Amino acid sequence: MQLGEKIKYIRKTNQMNQKEFADRIGVSQGTLSDIERGNGFPSYETILALKKAFKCDLNWLIDADIDSELGNELFGVNVSDQEIALIQLLRNLPELEKNEFLQIAKIKAKKNNIEYPN
C-alpha cells in the first residue's frame, strides 16, 4: 500500500471525511485529496501531525512494503485482543461466510440496541 492509500485508510478507519481529517492534520482538503490520490506528498510536519493525532507507526506509514498490521491501537482506535482475533478470523473466511458473519453480528447488535454502519 502506498503512502496516500495508507493516509486514506487512516481517515476511513476513523470515519472522517476529507475536510475533517485535513483540518485535524493541518492541511487543506485539496492537499489531502492530492496526497490520497498519489499526486503529492505530505510535508514532514504533516507526517508528524498524523503520528500525533492518530498514533500511526511511522515505519508503517512511509514504508510501502509494510502492509496494514493490527496492533493494540490502530490509528487512534483502541482495539482489544478479542477484536484483533475476530478480525483475523474474519479475514480468513470465504466471502460467502463473511457475509453470514456480518448478518449474525447485525442480529446481535440489534438485540443489544447497538447501531451499526449500513
VEXLUM-169874 format. One record per residue: residue in three letters; x, y, z of N, C-alpha, C in turn. Coordinates in nm, 3 decimals. Example, Ala and Ser with C-alpha at 12.3 -4.5 7.8 and 13.67 -1.06 7.14 Angstrom:
<site drenba="Ala" n_east="1.319" n_north="-0.569" n_up="0.780" ca_east="1.230" ca_north="-0.450" ca_up="0.780" c_east="1.320" c_north="-0.330" c_up="0.780"/>
<site drenba="Ser" n_east="1.285" n_north="-0.225" n_up="0.708" ca_east="1.367" ca_north="-0.106" ca_up="0.714" c_east="1.290" c_north="0.003" c_up="0.787"/>
***
This chain:
<site drenba="Met" n_east="0.085" n_north="-0.117" n_up="0.000" ca_east="0.000" ca_north="0.000" ca_up="0.000" c_east="0.090" c_north="0.124" c_up="0.000"/>
<site drenba="Gln" n_east="0.058" n_north="0.217" n_up="-0.086" ca_east="0.136" ca_north="0.340" ca_up="-0.097" c_east="0.095" c_north="0.440" c_up="0.012"/>
<site drenba="Leu" n_east="0.177" n_north="0.541" n_up="0.031" ca_east="0.156" ca_north="0.640" ca_up="0.137" c_east="0.017" c_north="0.704" c_up="0.130"/>
<site drenba="Gly" n_east="-0.024" n_north="0.750" n_up="0.014" ca_east="-0.156" ca_north="0.812" ca_up="0.000" c_east="-0.268" c_north="0.717" c_up="0.036"/>
<site drenba="Glu" n_east="-0.254" n_north="0.592" n_up="-0.004" ca_east="-0.355" ca_north="0.491" ca_up="0.029" c_east="-0.361" c_north="0.467" c_up="0.179"/>
<site drenba="Lys" n_east="-0.246" n_north="0.469" n_up="0.243" ca_east="-0.242" ca_north="0.448" ca_up="0.388" c_east="-0.306" c_north="0.565" c_up="0.461"/>
<site drenba="Ile" n_east="-0.283" n_north="0.685" n_up="0.413" ca_east="-0.344" ca_north="0.803" ca_up="0.475" c_east="-0.496" c_north="0.796" c_up="0.458"/>
<site drenba="Lys" n_east="-0.541" n_north="0.758" n_up="0.341" ca_east="-0.685" ca_north="0.743" ca_up="0.318" c_east="-0.741" c_north="0.633" c_up="0.409"/>
<site drenba="Tyr" n_east="-0.667" n_north="0.525" n_up="0.426" ca_east="-0.708" ca_north="0.415" ca_up="0.513" c_east="-0.724" c_north="0.463" c_up="0.658"/>
<site drenba="Ile" n_east="-0.631" n_north="0.545" n_up="0.704" ca_east="-0.639" ca_north="0.600" ca_up="0.839" c_east="-0.766" c_north="0.687" c_up="0.850"/>
<site drenba="Arg" n_east="-0.789" n_north="0.770" n_up="0.750" ca_east="-0.906" ca_north="0.858" ca_up="0.751" c_east="-1.035" c_north="0.777" c_up="0.755"/>
<site drenba="Lys" n_east="-1.045" n_north="0.677" n_up="0.668" ca_east="-1.166" ca_north="0.595" ca_up="0.662" c_east="-1.185" c_north="0.515" c_up="0.791"/>
<site drenba="Thr" n_east="-1.075" n_north="0.462" n_up="0.845" ca_east="-1.082" ca_north="0.386" ca_up="0.971" c_east="-1.139" c_north="0.471" c_up="1.083"/>
<site drenba="Asn" n_east="-1.108" n_north="0.598" n_up="1.080" ca_east="-1.157" ca_north="0.690" ca_up="1.183" c_east="-1.287" c_north="0.758" c_up="1.143"/>
<site drenba="Gln" n_east="-1.348" n_north="0.710" n_up="1.034" ca_east="-1.478" ca_north="0.756" ca_up="0.987" c_east="-1.485" c_north="0.909" c_up="0.976"/>
<site drenba="Met" n_east="-1.385" n_north="0.965" n_up="0.909" ca_east="-1.379" ca_north="1.110" ca_up="0.889" c_east="-1.387" c_north="1.141" c_up="0.741"/>
<site drenba="Asn" n_east="-1.450" n_north="1.254" n_up="0.708" ca_east="-1.447" ca_north="1.298" ca_up="0.570" c_east="-1.315" c_north="1.373" c_up="0.548"/>
<site drenba="Gln" n_east="-1.288" n_north="1.407" n_up="0.422" ca_east="-1.160" ca_north="1.472" ca_up="0.391" c_east="-1.143" c_north="1.605" c_up="0.463"/>
<site drenba="Lys" n_east="-1.249" n_north="1.683" n_up="0.473" ca_east="-1.240" ca_north="1.814" ca_up="0.538" c_east="-1.204" c_north="1.799" c_up="0.686"/>
<site drenba="Glu" n_east="-1.273" n_north="1.710" n_up="0.757" ca_east="-1.245" ca_north="1.688" ca_up="0.899" c_east="-1.101" c_north="1.640" c_up="0.920"/>
<site drenba="Phe" n_east="-1.061" n_north="1.545" n_up="0.838" ca_east="-0.928" ca_north="1.486" ca_up="0.851" c_east="-0.821" c_north="1.590" c_up="0.819"/>
<site drenba="Ala" n_east="-0.841" n_north="1.665" n_up="0.711" ca_east="-0.745" ca_north="1.768" ca_up="0.670" c_east="-0.729" c_north="1.872" c_up="0.780"/>
<site drenba="Asp" n_east="-0.840" n_north="1.915" n_up="0.839" ca_east="-0.834" ca_north="2.012" ca_up="0.949" c_east="-0.756" c_north="1.955" c_up="1.067"/>
<site drenba="Arg" n_east="-0.777" n_north="1.829" n_up="1.095" ca_east="-0.711" ca_north="1.765" ca_up="1.210" c_east="-0.559" c_north="1.759" c_up="1.193"/>
<site drenba="Ile" n_east="-0.512" n_north="1.742" n_up="1.068" ca_east="-0.367" ca_north="1.732" ca_up="1.047" c_east="-0.306" c_north="1.860" c_up="0.992"/>
<site drenba="Gly" n_east="-0.388" n_north="1.963" n_up="0.975" ca_east="-0.335" ca_north="2.094" ca_up="0.938" c_east="-0.301" c_north="2.115" c_up="0.793"/>
<site drenba="Val" n_east="-0.380" n_north="2.052" n_up="0.703" ca_east="-0.362" ca_north="2.075" ca_up="0.559" c_east="-0.497" c_north="2.112" c_up="0.499"/>
<site drenba="Ser" n_east="-0.495" n_north="2.159" n_up="0.376" ca_east="-0.622" ca_north="2.189" ca_up="0.309" c_east="-0.683" c_north="2.058" c_up="0.257"/>
<site drenba="Gln" n_east="-0.812" n_north="2.063" n_up="0.231" ca_east="-0.880" ca_north="1.946" ca_up="0.176" c_east="-0.822" c_north="1.910" c_up="0.040"/>
<site drenba="Gly" n_east="-0.788" n_north="2.011" n_up="-0.041" ca_east="-0.729" ca_north="1.986" ca_up="-0.172" c_east="-0.595" c_north="1.916" c_up="-0.162"/>
<site drenba="Thr" n_east="-0.512" n_north="1.961" n_up="-0.066" ca_east="-0.382" ca_north="1.897" ca_up="-0.045" c_east="-0.401" c_north="1.752" c_up="-0.004"/>
<site drenba="Leu" n_east="-0.495" n_north="1.728" n_up="0.089" ca_east="-0.522" ca_north="1.591" ca_up="0.132" c_east="-0.568" c_north="1.505" c_up="0.016"/>
<site drenba="Ser" n_east="-0.656" n_north="1.559" n_up="-0.066" ca_east="-0.706" ca_north="1.486" ca_up="-0.183" c_east="-0.590" c_north="1.447" c_up="-0.275"/>
<site drenba="Asp" n_east="-0.501" n_north="1.542" n_up="-0.301" ca_east="-0.384" ca_north="1.513" ca_up="-0.385" c_east="-0.297" c_north="1.403" c_up="-0.324"/>
<site drenba="Ile" n_east="-0.274" n_north="1.410" n_up="-0.194" ca_east="-0.190" ca_north="1.310" ca_up="-0.126" c_east="-0.256" c_north="1.172" c_up="-0.137"/>
<site drenba="Glu" n_east="-0.386" n_north="1.165" n_up="-0.108" ca_east="-0.455" ca_north="1.036" ca_up="-0.112" c_east="-0.453" c_north="0.974" c_up="-0.251"/>
<site drenba="Arg" n_east="-0.457" n_north="1.057" n_up="-0.355" ca_east="-0.455" ca_north="1.007" ca_up="-0.493" c_east="-0.314" c_north="0.981" c_up="-0.545"/>
<site drenba="Gly" n_east="-0.214" n_north="1.011" n_up="-0.463" ca_east="-0.076" ca_north="0.989" ca_up="-0.506" c_east="-0.020" c_north="1.100" c_up="-0.591"/>
<site drenba="Asn" n_east="-0.087" n_north="1.216" n_up="-0.592" ca_east="-0.041" ca_north="1.330" ca_up="-0.673" c_east="0.039" c_north="1.431" c_up="-0.592"/>
<site drenba="Gly" n_east="0.073" n_north="1.396" n_up="-0.471" ca_east="0.151" ca_north="1.484" ca_up="-0.386" c_east="0.200" c_north="1.407" c_up="-0.265"/>
<site drenba="Phe" n_east="0.291" n_north="1.468" n_up="-0.192" ca_east="0.345" ca_north="1.404" ca_up="-0.073" c_east="0.327" c_north="1.496" c_up="0.046"/>
<site drenba="Pro" n_east="0.298" n_north="1.437" n_up="0.162" ca_east="0.283" ca_north="1.520" ca_up="0.281" c_east="0.418" c_north="1.576" c_up="0.327"/>
<site drenba="Ser" n_east="0.411" n_north="1.692" n_up="0.388" ca_east="0.533" ca_north="1.751" ca_up="0.444" c_east="0.573" c_north="1.674" c_up="0.569"/>
<site drenba="Tyr" n_east="0.692" n_north="1.701" n_up="0.616" ca_east="0.741" ca_north="1.642" ca_up="0.740" c_east="0.646" c_north="1.676" c_up="0.854"/>
<site drenba="Glu" n_east="0.599" n_north="1.801" n_up="0.859" ca_east="0.508" ca_north="1.846" ca_up="0.964" c_east="0.376" c_north="1.769" c_up="0.958"/>
<site drenba="Thr" n_east="0.328" n_north="1.742" n_up="0.837" ca_east="0.203" ca_north="1.668" ca_up="0.821" c_east="0.218" c_north="1.524" c_up="0.868"/>
<site drenba="Ile" n_east="0.330" n_north="1.463" n_up="0.836" ca_east="0.356" ca_north="1.326" ca_up="0.882" c_east="0.360" c_north="1.322" c_up="1.034"/>
<site drenba="Leu" n_east="0.424" n_north="1.419" n_up="1.096" ca_east="0.428" ca_north="1.424" ca_up="1.243" c_east="0.288" c_north="1.446" c_up="1.300"/>
<site drenba="Ala" n_east="0.207" n_north="1.529" n_up="1.233" ca_east="0.069" ca_north="1.552" ca_up="1.279" c_east="-0.011" c_north="1.423" c_up="1.272"/>
<site drenba="Leu" n_east="0.010" n_north="1.343" n_up="1.166" ca_east="-0.056" ca_north="1.213" ca_up="1.154" c_east="-0.016" c_north="1.122" c_up="1.269"/>
<site drenba="Lys" n_east="0.113" n_north="1.119" n_up="1.297" ca_east="0.163" ca_north="1.036" ca_up="1.407" c_east="0.100" c_north="1.076" c_up="1.538"/>
<site drenba="Lys" n_east="0.095" n_north="1.205" n_up="1.564" ca_east="0.042" ca_north="1.254" ca_up="1.691" c_east="-0.109" c_north="1.234" c_up="1.701"/>
<site drenba="Ala" n_east="-0.182" n_north="1.272" n_up="1.599" ca_east="-0.328" ca_north="1.268" ca_up="1.604" c_east="-0.385" c_north="1.127" c_up="1.597"/>
<site drenba="Phe" n_east="-0.319" n_north="1.037" n_up="1.524" ca_east="-0.375" ca_north="0.905" ca_up="1.500" c_east="-0.286" c_north="0.791" c_up="1.548"/>
<site drenba="Lys" n_east="-0.178" n_north="0.826" n_up="1.616" ca_east="-0.088" ca_north="0.727" ca_up="1.676" c_east="-0.038" c_north="0.626" c_up="1.571"/>
<site drenba="Cys" n_east="-0.004" n_north="0.678" n_up="1.454" ca_east="0.046" ca_north="0.594" ca_up="1.344" c_east="0.189" c_north="0.552" c_up="1.370"/>
<site drenba="Asp" n_east="0.221" n_north="0.433" n_up="1.332" ca_east="0.359" ca_north="0.388" ca_up="1.332" c_east="0.425" c_north="0.447" c_up="1.207"/>
<site drenba="Leu" n_east="0.530" n_north="0.527" n_up="1.226" ca_east="0.593" ca_north="0.594" ca_up="1.112" c_east="0.655" c_north="0.495" c_up="1.014"/>
<site drenba="Asn" n_east="0.708" n_north="0.385" n_up="1.063" ca_east="0.764" ca_north="0.284" ca_up="0.972" c_east="0.655" c_north="0.232" c_up="0.879"/>
<site drenba="Trp" n_east="0.539" n_north="0.199" n_up="0.936" ca_east="0.428" ca_north="0.151" ca_up="0.854" c_east="0.384" c_north="0.258" c_up="0.755"/>
<site drenba="Leu" n_east="0.375" n_north="0.381" n_up="0.803" ca_east="0.324" ca_north="0.489" ca_up="0.720" c_east="0.411" c_north="0.513" c_up="0.597"/>
<site drenba="Ile" n_east="0.541" n_north="0.518" n_up="0.612" ca_east="0.626" ca_north="0.558" ca_up="0.500" c_east="0.686" c_north="0.443" c_up="0.420"/>
<site drenba="Asp" n_east="0.676" n_north="0.320" n_up="0.472" ca_east="0.733" ca_north="0.205" ca_up="0.401" c_east="0.624" c_north="0.134" c_up="0.322"/>
<site drenba="Ala" n_east="0.628" n_north="0.145" n_up="0.190" ca_east="0.525" ca_north="0.085" ca_up="0.103" c_east="0.523" c_north="-0.067" c_up="0.112"/>
<site drenba="Asp" n_east="0.631" n_north="-0.127" n_up="0.157" ca_east="0.638" ca_north="-0.273" ca_up="0.165" c_east="0.571" c_north="-0.329" c_up="0.290"/>
<site drenba="Ile" n_east="0.538" n_north="-0.243" n_up="0.385" ca_east="0.472" ca_north="-0.289" ca_up="0.507" c_east="0.323" c_north="-0.269" c_up="0.491"/>
<site drenba="Asp" n_east="0.248" n_north="-0.379" n_up="0.487" ca_east="0.103" ca_north="-0.371" ca_up="0.475" c_east="0.042" c_north="-0.335" c_up="0.609"/>
<site drenba="Ser" n_east="-0.087" n_north="-0.310" n_up="0.608" ca_east="-0.160" ca_north="-0.278" ca_up="0.730" c_east="-0.145" c_north="-0.393" c_up="0.829"/>
<site drenba="Glu" n_east="-0.104" n_north="-0.360" n_up="0.949" ca_east="-0.089" ca_north="-0.461" ca_up="1.053" c_east="-0.176" c_north="-0.422" c_up="1.171"/>
<site drenba="Leu" n_east="-0.236" n_north="-0.523" n_up="1.233" ca_east="-0.317" ca_north="-0.497" ca_up="1.350" c_east="-0.228" c_north="-0.486" c_up="1.472"/>
<site drenba="Gly" n_east="-0.267" n_north="-0.402" n_up="1.563" ca_east="-0.195" ca_north="-0.386" ca_up="1.688" c_east="-0.293" c_north="-0.353" c_up="1.797"/>
<site drenba="Asn" n_east="-0.245" n_north="-0.327" n_up="1.917" ca_east="-0.335" ca_north="-0.294" ca_up="2.026" c_east="-0.399" c_north="-0.159" c_up="2.006"/>
<site drenba="Glu" n_east="-0.340" n_north="-0.076" n_up="1.923" ca_east="-0.402" ca_north="0.051" ca_up="1.891" c_east="-0.385" c_north="0.075" c_up="1.742"/>
<site drenba="Leu" n_east="-0.494" n_north="0.100" n_up="1.674" ca_east="-0.493" ca_north="0.114" ca_up="1.530" c_east="-0.542" c_north="0.253" c_up="1.494"/>
<site drenba="Phe" n_east="-0.449" n_north="0.345" n_up="1.471" ca_east="-0.480" ca_north="0.479" ca_up="1.426" c_east="-0.578" c_north="0.550" c_up="1.517"/>
<site drenba="Gly" n_east="-0.549" n_north="0.549" n_up="1.645" ca_east="-0.632" ca_north="0.621" ca_up="1.740" c_east="-0.760" c_north="0.549" c_up="1.777"/>
<site drenba="Val" n_east="-0.780" n_north="0.429" n_up="1.725" ca_east="-0.897" ca_north="0.349" ca_up="1.760" c_east="-0.846" c_north="0.234" c_up="1.845"/>
<site drenba="Asn" n_east="-0.889" n_north="0.228" n_up="1.971" ca_east="-0.843" ca_north="0.119" ca_up="2.058" c_east="-0.901" c_north="-0.013" c_up="2.010"/>
<site drenba="Val" n_east="-0.816" n_north="-0.113" n_up="1.997" ca_east="-0.856" ca_north="-0.245" ca_up="1.950" c_east="-0.812" c_north="-0.346" c_up="2.054"/>
<site drenba="Ser" n_east="-0.908" n_north="-0.420" n_up="2.109" ca_east="-0.876" ca_north="-0.520" ca_up="2.210" c_east="-0.819" c_north="-0.646" c_up="2.145"/>
<site drenba="Asp" n_east="-0.759" n_north="-0.733" n_up="2.225" ca_east="-0.707" ca_north="-0.859" ca_up="2.173" c_east="-0.820" c_north="-0.943" c_up="2.113"/>
<site drenba="Gln" n_east="-0.938" n_north="-0.937" n_up="2.174" ca_east="-1.052" ca_north="-1.012" ca_up="2.122" c_east="-1.095" c_north="-0.958" c_up="1.985"/>
<site drenba="Glu" n_east="-1.094" n_north="-0.826" n_up="1.969" ca_east="-1.128" ca_north="-0.767" ca_up="1.839" c_east="-1.025" c_north="-0.804" c_up="1.734"/>
<site drenba="Ile" n_east="-0.900" n_north="-0.806" n_up="1.770" ca_east="-0.794" ca_north="-0.847" ca_up="1.677" c_east="-0.818" c_north="-0.990" c_up="1.632"/>
<site drenba="Ala" n_east="-0.849" n_north="-1.078" n_up="1.726" ca_east="-0.875" ca_north="-1.218" ca_up="1.692" c_east="-0.994" c_north="-1.230" c_up="1.598"/>
<site drenba="Leu" n_east="-1.100" n_north="-1.154" n_up="1.624" ca_east="-1.218" ca_north="-1.158" ca_up="1.536" c_east="-1.184" c_north="-1.110" c_up="1.396"/>
<site drenba="Ile" n_east="-1.108" n_north="-1.004" n_up="1.386" ca_east="-1.070" ca_north="-0.952" ca_up="1.255" c_east="-0.985" c_north="-1.054" c_up="1.180"/>
<site drenba="Gln" n_east="-0.890" n_north="-1.116" n_up="1.249" ca_east="-0.805" ca_north="-1.215" ca_up="1.184" c_east="-0.886" c_north="-1.335" c_up="1.137"/>
<site drenba="Leu" n_east="-0.982" n_north="-1.380" n_up="1.219" ca_east="-1.069" ca_north="-1.490" ca_up="1.177" c_east="-1.153" c_north="-1.450" c_up="1.056"/>
<site drenba="Leu" n_east="-1.210" n_north="-1.331" n_up="1.061" ca_east="-1.295" ca_north="-1.283" ca_up="0.953" c_east="-1.218" c_north="-1.274" c_up="0.821"/>
<site drenba="Arg" n_east="-1.096" n_north="-1.227" n_up="0.827" ca_east="-1.015" ca_north="-1.215" ca_up="0.706" c_east="-0.990" c_north="-1.348" c_up="0.637"/>
<site drenba="Asn" n_east="-0.992" n_north="-1.456" n_up="0.713" ca_east="-0.962" ca_north="-1.588" ca_up="0.657" c_east="-1.085" c_north="-1.665" c_up="0.610"/>
<site drenba="Leu" n_east="-1.205" n_north="-1.610" n_up="0.633" ca_east="-1.326" ca_north="-1.677" ca_up="0.590" c_east="-1.350" c_north="-1.654" c_up="0.440"/>
<site drenba="Pro" n_east="-1.414" n_north="-1.752" n_up="0.374" ca_east="-1.457" ca_north="-1.729" ca_up="0.235" c_east="-1.559" c_north="-1.616" c_up="0.232"/>
<site drenba="Glu" n_east="-1.573" n_north="-1.548" n_up="0.118" ca_east="-1.661" ca_north="-1.431" ca_up="0.107" c_east="-1.803" c_north="-1.459" c_up="0.153"/>
<site drenba="Leu" n_east="-1.860" n_north="-1.571" n_up="0.111" ca_east="-1.998" ca_north="-1.603" ca_up="0.150" c_east="-2.012" c_north="-1.611" c_up="0.302"/>
<site drenba="Glu" n_east="-1.914" n_north="-1.671" n_up="0.366" ca_east="-1.920" ca_north="-1.684" ca_up="0.512" c_east="-1.894" c_north="-1.551" c_up="0.581"/>
<site drenba="Lys" n_east="-1.818" n_north="-1.461" n_up="0.516" ca_east="-1.802" ca_north="-1.327" ca_up="0.572" c_east="-1.936" c_north="-1.257" c_up="0.579"/>
<site drenba="Asn" n_east="-2.017" n_north="-1.272" n_up="0.473" ca_east="-2.150" ca_north="-1.211" ca_up="0.471" c_east="-2.240" c_north="-1.271" c_up="0.579"/>
<site drenba="Glu" n_east="-2.232" n_north="-1.402" n_up="0.598" ca_east="-2.310" ca_north="-1.466" ca_up="0.704" c_east="-2.266" c_north="-1.414" c_up="0.840"/>
<site drenba="Phe" n_east="-2.137" n_north="-1.401" n_up="0.860" ca_east="-2.081" ca_north="-1.350" ca_up="0.985" c_east="-2.134" c_north="-1.209" c_up="1.012"/>
<site drenba="Leu" n_east="-2.137" n_north="-1.126" n_up="0.908" ca_east="-2.187" ca_north="-0.990" ca_up="0.922" c_east="-2.335" c_north="-0.989" c_up="0.960"/>
<site drenba="Gln" n_east="-2.414" n_north="-1.077" n_up="0.899" ca_east="-2.556" ca_north="-1.084" ca_up="0.932" c_east="-2.576" c_north="-1.125" c_up="1.079"/>
<site drenba="Ile" n_east="-2.497" n_north="-1.219" n_up="1.126" ca_east="-2.505" ca_north="-1.261" ca_up="1.267" c_east="-2.469" c_north="-1.144" c_up="1.359"/>
<site drenba="Ala" n_east="-2.364" n_north="-1.070" n_up="1.322" ca_east="-2.322" ca_north="-0.955" ca_up="1.403" c_east="-2.432" c_north="-0.849" c_up="1.406"/>
<site drenba="Lys" n_east="-2.499" n_north="-0.826" n_up="1.294" ca_east="-2.608" ca_north="-0.729" ca_up="1.289" c_east="-2.725" c_north="-0.771" c_up="1.378"/>
<site drenba="Ile" n_east="-2.757" n_north="-0.900" n_up="1.379" ca_east="-2.863" ca_north="-0.951" ca_up="1.466" c_east="-2.826" c_north="-0.928" c_up="1.612"/>
<site drenba="Lys" n_east="-2.701" n_north="-0.958" n_up="1.647" ca_east="-2.654" ca_north="-0.937" ca_up="1.785" c_east="-2.659" c_north="-0.789" c_up="1.821"/>
<site drenba="Ala" n_east="-2.618" n_north="-0.702" n_up="1.728" ca_east="-2.620" ca_north="-0.558" ca_up="1.753" c_east="-2.762" c_north="-0.509" c_up="1.777"/>
<site drenba="Lys" n_east="-2.854" n_north="-0.554" n_up="1.693" ca_east="-2.993" ca_north="-0.512" ca_up="1.707" c_east="-3.049" c_north="-0.558" c_up="1.841"/>
<site drenba="Lys" n_east="-3.019" n_north="-0.681" n_up="1.879" ca_east="-3.066" ca_north="-0.736" ca_up="2.007" c_east="-3.017" c_north="-0.652" c_up="2.124"/>
<site drenba="Asn" n_east="-2.898" n_north="-0.594" n_up="2.111" ca_east="-2.838" ca_north="-0.516" ca_up="2.219" c_east="-2.852" c_north="-0.364" c_up="2.197"/>
<site drenba="Asn" n_east="-2.940" n_north="-0.325" n_up="2.103" ca_east="-2.965" ca_north="-0.184" ca_up="2.073" c_east="-2.837" c_north="-0.108" c_up="2.039"/>
<site drenba="Ile" n_east="-2.751" n_north="-0.172" n_up="1.960" ca_east="-2.627" ca_north="-0.111" ca_up="1.916" c_east="-2.641" c_north="-0.073" c_up="1.770"/>
<site drenba="Glu" n_east="-2.609" n_north="0.053" n_up="1.738" ca_east="-2.614" ca_north="0.096" ca_up="1.599" c_east="-2.494" c_north="0.040" c_up="1.524"/>
<site drenba="Tyr" n_east="-2.513" n_north="0.010" n_up="1.399" ca_east="-2.404" ca_north="-0.038" ca_up="1.314" c_east="-2.411" c_north="0.031" c_up="1.179"/>
<site drenba="Pro" n_east="-2.295" n_north="0.047" n_up="1.114" ca_east="-2.294" ca_north="0.113" ca_up="0.983" c_east="-2.363" c_north="0.026" c_up="0.878"/>
<site drenba="Asn" n_east="-2.431" n_north="0.090" n_up="0.786" ca_east="-2.500" ca_north="0.015" ca_up="0.679" c_east="-2.407" c_north="-0.020" c_up="0.567"/>
***
